[in-house]
Amino acid sequence: MVKSLAVERAGSSAIRDLLEITEQPGIVSLAGGLPNPAAFPAEALARAAAAALAEDPVSALQYGPTEGLRPLRRWVAERHGLGADGDGGGDAHVIVTSGSQQALELATRALVDPGGLIALADPAYVGALQAFRAAGVALEAIPSDADGLRTDALAERLAAGARPALVYVVANFDNPSGSTLSAERRVELAGLADRYGFWIIDDDPYGELRWNGRAPVALRDLTDRTITLGSTSKVLAPGLRTGWAVAPAEVIRAMTILKQSADLHTSSFNQQVVHRTLSEPGFLDAHLAGLRTTYRAQADHLVGALHHQLGDRLSVVAPDGGMFLWAELHDASADTASLLPAALERGVAFVPGAAFGVESLHPTRMRLSYATADPADLDLAVERLAEVVPVP
Ligand SMILES: Cc1ncc(COP(=O)(O)O)c(C=O)c1O
């Protein structure tokens, strides 16, 4: 049996294991964090792929630079408000990675030695927990609420002597909690980073999916100690495996060294396709508008159906963006992990709160994604949930 320390520490993702079950016919899944396949921009990607092969086949098919193709890095830099290269900004601050998951893994290894400390909100994104655990770091679980990570609790831990090398947040539409870190807490977190000298990873695959209100100030605009992770997975398609990190040049250099040994570089062809698609005039704005409309309609539908059928048994907050609801059951003795087998038997899947636990098990919580199912399936899912969610 192959089981190195890293394999043992990482464990298998409860969600990936669950996804195998939910692929069985007849199950309506609110479990996966999968984007809606009906929204994949297949035609735009096909145009870009044909153009890449016709116009620039060598760059699309040859080995490329580890940091990523320059036009894509430049596009990312501009999207993040960084000036052109040469003025100390621009693409020196960008590395293109194989999904933002790889950026997370590389940044972790670049910034934290095994045995070092990472602080993060509890609950947390499962892929981050896996990456951190595989890297052999210790985790400091910080409580969180509807405004994200509780910076007052973090400040207390720091004052008591905790010295994380890194604080990890999903500041926009967190996975799983759906929360957005408030502007006040962003200012406080950035201030703590400057005072105590830790890095902040702001993992941001969902920020573009906002349909209501304005985004609070970005953490990278508050402190230079920020690594912002971005991804095309929720905006174009996850199968492209194209993401990036935006960070101080010294961090990008360190990540580049580690990426060389991981995969040399991210697929040149995919980078070409992504860059051509994102920079097609008018495409991105129109595509994002369509995505926001779809997700908003699905979110409203699921929230409405849950209120209508289960309002006395669970609470959800109507989201302003992202892909998730973090439902709370009213029965304080409920345990969503033990409700799951009965739910699967009735043909509906969710992810129990325990899957996202850093220290706590969140037994009264379940993560529900409205992204993939259409309104008829969302109704069916809620009907089936109503058969298993207990009355308090
Ligand atoms: C918070 C968060 N970070 C990172 C990822 C991974 O994204 P990518 O497909 O870019 O690797 C996900 C995917 O669900 C996520 O929810």
The ligand as an SDF file (V2000), in Angstrom:
LIG
                    3D

 16 16  0  0  0  0  0  0  0  0999 V2000
  -12.3330   28.4100   -2.5410 C   0  0  0  0  0  0  0  0  0  0  0  0
  -11.8160   27.6310   -3.6920 C   0  0  0  0  0  0  0  0  0  0  0  0
  -10.5320   27.7250   -4.0360 N   0  0  0  0  0  0  0  0  0  0  0  0
  -10.0280   27.0430   -5.0740 C   0  0  0  0  0  0  0  0  0  0  0  0
  -10.8080   26.1820   -5.8260 C   0  0  0  0  0  0  0  0  0  0  0  0
  -10.1670   25.3990   -6.9480 C   0  0  0  0  0  0  0  0  0  0  0  0
  -10.3160   26.0740   -8.1250 O   0  0  0  0  0  0  0  0  0  0  0  0
   -9.5440   25.6930   -9.4580 P   0  0  0  0  0  0  0  0  0  0  0  0
  -10.5020   24.9320  -10.3000 O   0  0  0  0  0  0  0  0  0  0  0  0
   -9.1620   27.0060  -10.0560 O   0  0  0  0  0  0  0  0  0  0  0  0
   -8.3390   24.8790   -9.0980 O   0  0  0  0  0  0  0  0  0  0  0  0
  -12.1580   26.0370   -5.5050 C   0  0  0  0  0  0  0  0  0  0  0  0
  -12.9960   25.0980   -6.2800 C   0  0  0  0  0  0  0  0  0  0  0  0
  -14.0880   24.7630   -5.9480 O   0  0  0  0  0  0  0  0  0  0  0  0
  -12.6690   26.7830   -4.4080 C   0  0  0  0  0  0  0  0  0  0  0  0
  -13.9570   26.6890   -4.0430 O   0  0  0  0  0  0  0  0  0  0  0  0
  1  2  1  0
  2  3  1  0
  2 15  2  0
  3  4  2  0
  4  5  1  0
  5  6  1  0
  5 12  2  0
  6  7  1  0
  7  8  1  0
  8  9  2  0
  8 10  1  0
  8 11  1  0
 12 13  1  0
 12 15  1  0
 13 14  2  0
 15 16  1  0
M  END
$$$$
